[in-house]
């Protein structure tokens, strides 16, 4: 009897392992079947990929990576970029904009605007096939502003002096430790003019407007979604749900489209304030040595 009792648990364990193995094998088969239905290219399981751009744009890496992943996925037939941003750093903003423009050659991309899509937030939307905003969305802020502190009087009072060794006259342009020269102002004004011209060209090219038309409204001000529609800065007034339906139609999805959403950490209060949310229109900025500039 002792021997029988010892053998039974081993036998039961054998059946248990066999059952678990069969279960996981079936699970893998069903999972594989489900995956094949969603990427077989026949239209079954076609979805809209949603990528959110929230808060200040401080890096392009994750957004560009997500866009590329959706470009490669066969079950994603259209992409929706949800923008709720006052702007951010210039280079990341331009990289996202260029990525959107490249991908729309293969898949339709819709830009859906939330509360704010100003400066860099509006710039990246320009790369999409269609731009949709709510009536009260804050849109635009086309322009450039540059500022930096000059604290020479304070340094004199404290008794601090700076000795600067430089290779050229403008190497320390924007330094807070010396007075601004006319050469500084000329150089920085040229930079501002060039950046402003780039912004105006991007709007004119993507919104089918003349440079003259854009310049009239590109003085840094923001507009409501309704005003933006009248000015030709966006294509339609609509909600996030409306944008999904439009993306589905452009992606040839029948019925209400399913979405695949990339979840990102929402920006903190500190993130918003460091992106100049309080000024809304002052979002697109870049840190240069001793000073910063931002699109406005």
HELIX and SHEET records of a PDB file:
HELIX    1   1 UNK A    2  UNK A   39  1                                  38    
HELIX    2   2 UNK A   61  UNK A   72  1                                  12    
HELIX    3   3 UNK A   90  UNK A  103  1                                  14    
HELIX    4   4 UNK A  120  UNK A  125  1                                   6    
HELIX    5   5 UNK A  152  UNK A  158  1                                   7    
HELIX    6   6 UNK A  182  UNK A  207  1                                  26    
HELIX    7   7 UNK A  211  UNK A  217  1                                   7    
HELIX    8   8 UNK A  225  UNK A  231  1                                   7    
HELIX    9   9 UNK A  240  UNK A  250  1                                  11    
HELIX   10  10 UNK A  269  UNK A  274  1                                   6    
HELIX   11  11 UNK A  277  UNK A  279  5                                   3    
SHEET    1   A 6 UNK A 222  UNK A 223  0                                        
SHEET    2   A 6 UNK A 138  UNK A 140 -1                                        
SHEET    3   A 6 UNK A 108  UNK A 118  1                                        
SHEET    4   A 6 UNK A  76  UNK A  85  1                                        
SHEET    5   A 6 UNK A  47  UNK A  54  1                                        
SHEET    6   A 6 UNK A 258  UNK A 261  1                                        
SHEET    1   B 5 UNK A 222  UNK A 223  0                                        
SHEET    2   B 5 UNK A 138  UNK A 140 -1                                        
SHEET    3   B 5 UNK A 108  UNK A 118  1                                        
SHEET    4   B 5 UNK A 130  UNK A 133  1                                        
SHEET    5   B 5 UNK A 236  UNK A 237  1                                        
SHEET    1   C 3 UNK A 144  UNK A 147  0                                        
SHEET    2   C 3 UNK A 291  UNK A 295 -1                                        
SHEET    3   C 3 UNK A 284  UNK A 288 -1                                        
END                                                                             
